[in-house]
């Protein structure tokens, strides 16, 4: 298995608007900021299928109608029943200090 990341301000919150049948395999675990102050989210991925799967998980960092950034977490060849927790980070400053983390898309191959 290989994981790749592509791509508290004051009151981070969790939200999911997953547009995929694979969405049941992904859980948003945390929404915070990195030590450098960038928006960050941890996602847990569990392969509930009966064969190895690769996942592309899109996480957006938003506040109201403003989208400050996004990241895509890629996990290759996750075995059946196996799980992993990965971090998504947007290397942007969030004005006002408050943002939400949203898993907006999950693709499983």
C-alpha positions as CSV (number, residue, x, y, z in Angstrom):
1,X,0.0,0.0,0.0
2,X,1.3,3.5,-0.9
3,X,-0.3,6.8,0.1
4,X,0.2,10.1,-1.6
5,X,-1.1,13.5,-0.7
6,X,-1.5,15.7,-3.8
7,X,-1.9,19.0,-3.9
8,X,-7.3,24.8,14.4
9,X,-7.7,27.7,12.5
10,X,-10.1,28.8,15.2
11,X,-13.2,26.7,14.9
12,X,-12.7,23.9,12.4
13,X,-15.7,21.6,11.9
14,X,-16.3,18.3,10.0
15,X,-18.7,17.8,7.2
16,X,-19.2,15.3,4.5
17,X,-21.0,15.6,1.2
18,X,-19.7,12.4,-0.5
19,X,-20.9,11.9,-4.1
20,X,-19.9,8.2,-4.5
21,X,-20.9,4.7,-3.7
22,X,-17.5,4.2,-2.1
23,X,-18.3,6.9,0.4
24,X,-19.1,4.3,3.1
25,X,-15.4,3.4,3.0
26,X,-14.2,6.9,4.1
27,X,-14.6,8.8,7.3
28,X,-13.5,12.3,8.1
29,X,-11.6,11.9,11.4
30,X,-10.4,15.5,12.1
31,X,-10.3,19.0,10.9
32,X,-7.6,21.3,12.2
33,X,-4.5,23.2,11.1
34,X,-0.9,22.1,10.7
35,X,1.9,23.5,12.9
36,X,2.5,26.0,10.0
37,X,-1.2,27.1,10.2
38,X,-2.5,25.4,7.0
39,X,-5.9,23.7,6.9
40,X,-5.6,20.0,7.5
41,X,-8.0,17.0,7.6
42,X,-7.4,13.4,8.5
43,X,-9.5,10.8,6.6
44,X,-9.8,7.1,7.5
45,X,-10.3,4.7,4.6
46,X,-11.4,1.1,5.1
47,X,-11.5,-1.3,2.1
48,X,-14.9,-3.0,2.5
49,X,-14.6,-4.7,-0.9
50,X,-13.4,-8.3,-1.5
51,X,-10.5,-7.3,-3.6
52,X,-7.6,-4.7,-3.5
53,X,-8.8,-1.2,-4.2
54,X,-7.2,2.2,-5.0
55,X,-8.9,5.3,-3.5
56,X,-9.0,8.9,-4.6
57,X,-10.5,11.1,-1.8
58,X,-11.1,14.8,-2.4
59,X,-11.2,17.0,0.7
60,X,-12.2,20.7,0.5
61,X,-11.5,23.5,3.0
62,X,-14.4,26.0,3.1
63,X,-16.1,28.7,5.0
64,X,-19.6,29.7,4.0
65,X,-19.6,30.0,0.2
66,X,-15.8,30.5,0.0
67,X,-13.6,27.6,-0.9
68,X,-10.0,28.1,0.4
69,X,-8.4,25.0,-1.0
70,X,-8.5,21.3,-1.5
71,X,-6.4,18.2,-1.5
72,X,-6.7,14.7,-2.9
73,X,-5.5,11.8,-0.9
74,X,-4.6,8.8,-3.0
75,X,-4.2,5.3,-1.5
76,X,-3.0,2.5,-3.8
77,X,-3.8,-1.2,-3.4
78,X,-5.6,-1.2,-0.1
79,X,-6.3,-4.9,0.7
80,X,-9.7,-6.2,1.7
81,X,-10.5,-5.3,5.4
82,X,-7.4,-3.1,5.6
83,X,-7.6,0.5,6.8
84,X,-5.4,3.6,6.7
85,X,-5.6,7.1,8.0
86,X,-4.1,9.8,5.8
87,X,-3.8,13.6,6.0
88,X,-5.0,16.1,3.4
89,X,-3.5,19.6,3.5
90,X,-4.2,22.8,1.6
91,X,-1.2,25.1,1.6
92,X,-3.2,28.3,1.8
93,X,-3.9,30.9,4.4
94,X,-7.6,31.1,5.6
95,X,-8.7,34.7,6.3
96,X,-10.8,35.0,9.4
97,X,-9.5,31.9,11.0
98,X,-12.6,29.7,10.7
99,X,-13.1,26.9,8.2
100,X,-14.9,23.5,7.6
101,X,-13.4,20.4,6.2
102,X,-15.5,18.4,3.7
103,X,-15.0,15.1,1.9
104,X,-16.6,16.0,-1.4
105,X,-15.7,13.0,-3.6
106,X,-14.5,9.4,-3.2
107,X,-13.5,7.3,-6.2
108,X,-12.6,3.7,-5.7
109,X,-11.0,1.5,-8.5
